[in-house]
C-alpha cells in the first residue's frame, strides 16, 4: 500500500499568532519551510523598535520555530531577507553572523518598499531536521 506524502503545519505556542492566514512553519519529510518573520515580541505581540531590535527578535523567534521542528541554525540551508532600507545591510550582517558559526546558508537580500506592520526587516528560511 502506498501512502500520499503531505506537508504538515507545526503549532508554535511560544510565538505570537500569525498576522494572516498562514503557518509560521510547515515541514515535508526532513525539509522545514519557515514563513517570513518580522520582529514581533513573543510576549506583547508588538513590533520591536529599530532595525537592530527587530533583527535580534526575528532570530529569537526563528530559534523557537527551528527547535519546535527539531532543527537549529546550523541546519538552515537558505535564507531570504527583505529590508526596507538597504543602508541597514551592514547592521543586519553583523547580527546575522552571530547566529551562524560553522557555516553560512545560501542567502538573498532584497530591498522592498514596505513590510507588514511597517517592519524594517523580514526573514524567511528553509532548513532541514537534525
C-alpha positions in Angstrom: 0.0 0.0 0.0 1.3 3.4 -1.0 0.6 6.5 1.1 0.5 10.1 0.0 3.2 12.3 1.4 2.0 15.7 2.5 3.1 18.9 4.2 2.3 19.4 7.8 1.9 22.7 9.7 3.7 23.0 13.1 1.9 24.6 16.1 4.1 27.1 17.9 2.8 28.0 21.3 5.6 30.4 22.3 5.1 32.8 19.4 2.5 35.5 18.6 -0.2 34.2 16.3 0.5 34.7 12.6 -0.8 38.0 11.4 -2.5 36.4 8.4 -3.9 33.1 7.1 -0.6 31.2 7.1 1.5 28.9 9.4 4.8 30.0 10.9 6.3 26.8 9.5 5.5 23.7 7.7 7.5 20.6 7.0 7.7 18.0 4.3 9.7 14.9 5.3 13.0 16.5 6.5 12.5 19.9 4.9 11.3 22.8 7.0 9.8 25.9 5.4 9.7 28.9 7.7 7.4 31.8 6.8 8.8 35.4 6.8 9.2 36.6 10.3 9.1 40.2 11.4 10.4 41.4 14.8 7.3 40.7 16.9 7.9 40.3 20.6 6.5 36.9 21.8 5.0 38.4 25.0 3.5 41.6 23.8 2.8 40.8 20.1 4.2 44.3 19.3 6.9 45.2 16.8 10.3 45.9 18.3 11.7 49.4 17.6 14.5 49.9 15.1 16.4 47.6 12.8 18.7 46.1 15.4 16.0 45.1 17.9 13.8 43.8 15.1 16.6 41.7 13.6 17.5 40.2 17.0 13.8 39.4 17.7 13.4 37.7 14.4 16.4 35.4 15.2 15.0 34.7 18.6 11.6 33.8 17.0 13.4 31.7 14.4 15.2 29.8 17.1 11.9 28.8 18.7 10.5 27.7 15.3 13.6 25.7 14.5 13.6 24.0 17.9 9.9 23.1 17.5 10.8 21.5 14.2 13.8 19.6 15.7 16.3 21.8 14.0 18.7 24.7 14.6 20.6 27.5 12.9 23.3 25.1 11.7 20.6 23.2 9.6 19.3 26.3 7.8 20.1 25.9 4.1 18.6 29.1 2.6 17.5 32.5 3.9 15.8 35.4 2.2 16.0 38.8 3.8 13.6 41.6 2.9 14.6 45.1 4.1 13.0 48.5 3.6 16.4 50.3 3.7 19.5 48.7 2.2 21.6 51.2 4.2 20.9 48.8 7.1 22.8 46.0 5.3 25.9 46.0 7.5 23.9 46.2 10.7 21.9 43.2 9.7 25.0 41.3 8.6 26.7 41.9 12.0 23.7 40.5 13.8 23.2 37.7 11.3 26.7 36.5 11.7 26.3 36.0 15.4 23.7 33.2 14.8 25.7 31.1 12.4 29.0 29.6 13.5 30.3 26.8 11.3 28.5 27.6 8.0 26.5 30.3 6.3 23.4 29.3 4.4 22.7 30.5 0.8 21.1 33.9 1.0 19.2 36.5 -0.9 18.7 40.1 0.4 16.0 42.2 -1.3 15.1 45.8 -0.7 11.3 46.3 -0.6 9.0 49.3 -0.4 7.2 48.2 2.7 6.6 45.2 5.0 3.6 44.2 7.3 3.1 46.4 10.3 5.7 48.8 8.9 8.5 46.4 9.9 12.0 47.3 8.7 13.1 43.7 8.1 11.5 40.3 7.4 13.4 37.0 7.2 12.3 33.6 5.8 14.2 30.4 5.6 14.4 26.8 4.6 16.1 24.3 6.9 16.4 20.5 7.4 15.8 18.5 10.5 18.7 17.4 12.6 
